[in-house]
Amino acid sequence: MSDSRIWTRLQPVLATLLVLGTIGIPLWLVLVTAAKSQGEALNPDLSLPTRWQLLENLRQVWVDGEVPAAFFGSLLVVVPAVAGVLTFGSMAAWILARRATRLNAVLYALGISGIVLPPAVVTVVLLLRQLGLAGSAVGMIGVYMGIYMSTVIFFVTGFVRTIPTSLEEAAQIDGAGPFTVFRRVVLPMLRPVLATATILICLYVWNDVFYAFFVIGGRIDTLPLNLFRVASAGLYLNNWHLIFAYVVLMSLPLVIVLAVAQRKIISGITSGAVK
Amino acid sequence: MPIAERTPVLERTQPRPTPRASTRRRAGSTINRRTHPMWFLAPAFAILLVFFFLPTLFNFVYAFTDWSGFKASINPTGFDNFTQLASDGTLVRAVRITLVYAVLVAVFQNLFGFALAVLLERDNPLNRVARIFFLVPVLMSALAVGYIFQALLKPEGSLNGLIGAILGRTFDYAWLGDTTWSIVVVALIHSWKWMGLSMLIYLAGLKTIPEDILEASRIDGASRWRTFWVIKSPLLAPAVTFNVATALLGSMNGFDIVQATTGGGPARTTEILNIFIYRTFGQGLFAQATAMSLVLFLLVAFMAFPVIRTLRKREEIL
């Protein structure tokens, strides 16, 4: 494109300054504060710590913030919820995309309504209590699946409509039942859209505190719930070095995943939004 | 209650597809009851029914009771919760704050995302690295983002320090303690977290614009500025729809960032609906929390109908 010369000169400078100013400063604040002693971190600023004690702070948070337990709590909820919502959501989406009956149109509209409608967080607690699932991992997994089922149905139904039926038909002629066709033929073709949905839903569920407060608050530890506890507990008041050490520990896995798989993540997120 | 609710729905829905499906099969279609059985829908819709629709239905029931953490029985009270919330001004204020917050976030997030996409449009190594940096906040926990900005924006914090260094005098504005402007600051923080996602979607939108259209406008002698406003921005309409819709709905459902920065304060001027629901639930006032949850539901449903229609239209084109 015929960019003007000023723009080609200015753009790299502008981009660099913007990254440093808007992203660099906050991340720098986290890093240096997480490496300071309690006294130095009392009023967090951008200065370098007089003595780097990042590892000591990380170790203290690891023990006091019960990071291993919270990490496994998060995994215990995220993995089954994401796997379940993707499996059941794509099963339903396959039928909704392939059988264009009026009933299915109604079911589809109901199925995607959850994309916009906010979940009823208060009454879901009452319902879980009545079902005997209050505060349990199963209850939490169910709530997450209920919240994000609509997203999966929306993305996958749109995708299934773009793939031809001929492969499915070939498998049917070879005598494959619907379950085999779905598992062996349809599911592999859904890989790109399922990758997008996995990234988005993992992100939301992994970082969620709001729904976790209501459903499992205090009974299962997850990483965000523990961060909230660390930050609001009187014991930790003004312990910015520990709060930010926790933030570093919690964000590190995601940042590493982003650094390694950035191309996949970027194309995954964008392919879902703009076809 | 859940089982009684579920059975009639299934009974009503099942007989209908059969005749239509069989006529389709006779018409020569290979898609039918045997190859694409309706029971594949069962797990997904059972989960939706139990964990999404039933609680929503409960919202319409328990908002009109005196359900609380202080007694065992639950009795209907009519519109008492709503009249009480309306009479002390809480209802109108919480709705107004939520709407202001949602609109501010939608505007800021799209402005930032769009500006970043235009700035980083070219594919070169520097821009690719910059894009990844702007994605870091998207991946981070919103709670963590809130704490970072709480530290950064303290009256004696780093931002005021920087401003003071530039101005050459001490500057100690309480960014998160202003009853008028803190809502704007919190909305800016929310937009900061999500602007990377908007940027990606705008970038993808810019990529879908065919090169020959741009070439034609160049041959016609259009300036870069004019090409941008007359050719590119109208073709970005789908990306705008998606971004505005997700920003609006995401911020109406917001909680973490507000909780971690102001906690609803100062003087409850940033108390969006979800903060109110969380606070009253914590106090054991379950019916009031439910009533507000119903208000949020109706508010979003009312605003969402145009949104869902657009989404479906886009999806049909696809």
Interface residues (C-beta under 8 A of the other chain):
Chain A: M1 S2 D3 S4 W7 Q11 P12 L14 A15 T16 L18 V19 T22 I23 G24 I25 P26 L27 L29 V30 T33 N43 P44 D45 L46 G84 V85 F88 G89 M91 A92 W94 I95 L96 R98 R99 T101 R102 L103 N104 L107 A109 L110 G111 I112 S113 G114 I115 V116 L117 P118 P119 A120 V121 V122 T123 V124 L126 L127 Q130 L131 G142 V143 M145 G146 I147 M149 S150 I153 F154 T157 G158 R161 T162 T165 E168 E169 Q172 P178 V181 F182 L203 W206 N207 V209 F210 F213 F214 L223 P224 L227 F228 A231 W240 I243 F244 V247 M250 S251 L254 V255 V257 L258 A259 Q262 I265 I266 I269 T270 S271 A273 V274 K275
Chain B: M1 P2 T13 R16 P17 R20 A21 T30 I31 R34 T35 H36 P37 M38 F40 L41 P43 A44 F45 I47 L48 V50 F51 F52 F53 L54 P55 T56 F58 N59 Y62 W67 L116 L119 L120 R122 L126 N127 A130 R131 I132 F133 F134 L135 V136 P137 V138 L139 M140 S141 A142 L143 A144 Y147 I148 F149 A151 L152 K154 E156 G157 S158 G161 W192 L197 L200 I201 L203 A204 G205 T208 L214 R218 R224 P238 A239 F242 L249 M252 N253 F255 D256 Q259 A260 N274 I277 Y278 F281 F286 A289 T290 S293 L294 L296 F297 V300 A301 A304 V307 I308 L311 R312 E315 L318
